[in-house]
Amino acid sequence: MDARLTSEQRQLRDAAAKLADDLGPRSVHDLHDSDRVARLERAVAATGWRTLRSDGASGVEVALVAEEFGRGLIDVPYLGPVLADDLLAPGTEERDTWTLAVDDEAVDARAMRRAVELRGRIPYAATTGDPVLTADLTRARTELVGDPAPLPELTEDESGRWRALATVATCADLLGAGRAAHTLACDYAKLREQYGRTIGSFQAVSHPLAEGLALIEGSTSVLRYAAWAVDETEPAEALRAARVAKVYCARAARTVCETAIQVHGGIGNTWECLAHVCLRRALTSTELFPVRLEEIDRGLS
């Protein structure tokens, strides 16, 4: 495995990062800015990234966009549509209006009209209802309407590889949310003063932030291998690598997000502090395709 990104992959990552920085929410108040959300929706739709897999993109490329969108707390659909795209048959019309369903509930469902859910090896298509926000303030969910219709059955390898991709995509979102929280905490630690010094100069603050950075770098490494394995190894190995990455990234993201709230002190427990939005997104991505430690035979100590 060559862990280095190609020039095209770096350009994709940079483009996703710029879009997230330009149009992503910079405060909790921004989540309710309908004009910003509309501009963001048009921008994401224009990129074509929701249909990356049917356009021939690799798992690494899907994960790069998911990570940057997680870091930017992007609050229009990407994760659901890009995973749905990999389940739909070639030639399906309006692929970018489909999202993913799990347990009869469409995830990442804002403005998405159809949803597809994989049950065993058979995808089922259904219409979505009215989306509502839950614990994750950046992604809406909705129940499915009517009886789902079966689509062409996948092979064992296809279903296994898709499950690996789905798990990897949630890992990338977790890593992005952790990066967002860590950046918030570091920026605050450089500005907030106590006893005439910035709080980042105190070991009680700087050491947890340093440990958080180590967790983020570890998450990057384990995710990069799992994303590469989606297309380059056997489905069973790809799924095992994705599960190892999910356990590591989920624990790391939660620790980093909770540390960010602690670094903010009393402000960190208020609604106005964006850190809780990062934590909410991380906890939701953890429960999407969850992995138990008992499912992993090796890879973590």
C-alpha positions, 0 to 999 in steps of 0.5 A: 500500500502506498499511503501517499495521496495522488495529485488528483486526490489532493485536489479533491481534498482541497476542493472539499475543504474549501467548500466546507470552509466557505459555506459550512456553519461557523456558529450554532446560529448558522445552522438556522441560516436558510440562505446559507444552507441553500447556497451550500446545497447548490454548491454540493449538488454542482460538484457531483460528489454524491455520485462519486462511486458510480463515477468510478471513485475509490474508497479513499476519495469517498473518505477524503470528501467525507472527512472534510465535510465532517470537519466543516460540519456540512449540514446538507446530504453527502454521506447518505447519497454517496452510499446510496449511489453505490447500491443503485443499479447502473442507469438509475435516474436522478441518482443524486436525489437518493439517500441511504436508509438504515432500519427503515429510517432514511439518514442524511435525508434533507431534500432527498426524495428516495432512499435505498436500504440494504437488507442482507444482499437485496437493496430495497427502494422507498419514498422518504417522508418529511425530514426532522432533526434529531440529536445530530443538528447537521443531518436530518432523518425521516421514516420511509413511506409505503412498502419498499420495493426490491432492487436487483440482488447483490453478490456476496462480494458486492454486499461485503465491499459495500458494507466496508465502504459504509463503515469507512465513510462513517469513520471519515466523518468521525475523524472530521468531527474530531478535527473540527472540535480539536481546532475549536479547542486549540483556537480558544486556548490561544485566546482565553486568558487566566492569571494573565496567561493564555490557558494553552500555556498551562499543562492541564490544557496543553497536554490533553490537546496534544493527546487529542492530536495524537488520537487524530493522527492515529485515526488518520492512519487506520482510516487511510488503510481501511479506505484503501482496502475497500477496493484493493483487498478481498471484501472480508479483509476490507470489512475487517479493516473498516471495523478496526478503524471504526472502533479506533476512530469512534473512541478517538473522536469522542475523547477529542470532542469531550476534551474540546468541551472541557477546554472551553470551560463553562462556555463549553456547556452552553448551546452557543458553543459549537463544540457540542455540535461536533460531539453530537455528530460524532456520537451519531456517526458512531451509532451508524453501522456500529462495531463492537470490540468483540467483532474484531479478532485482532488489530487493537490492543 
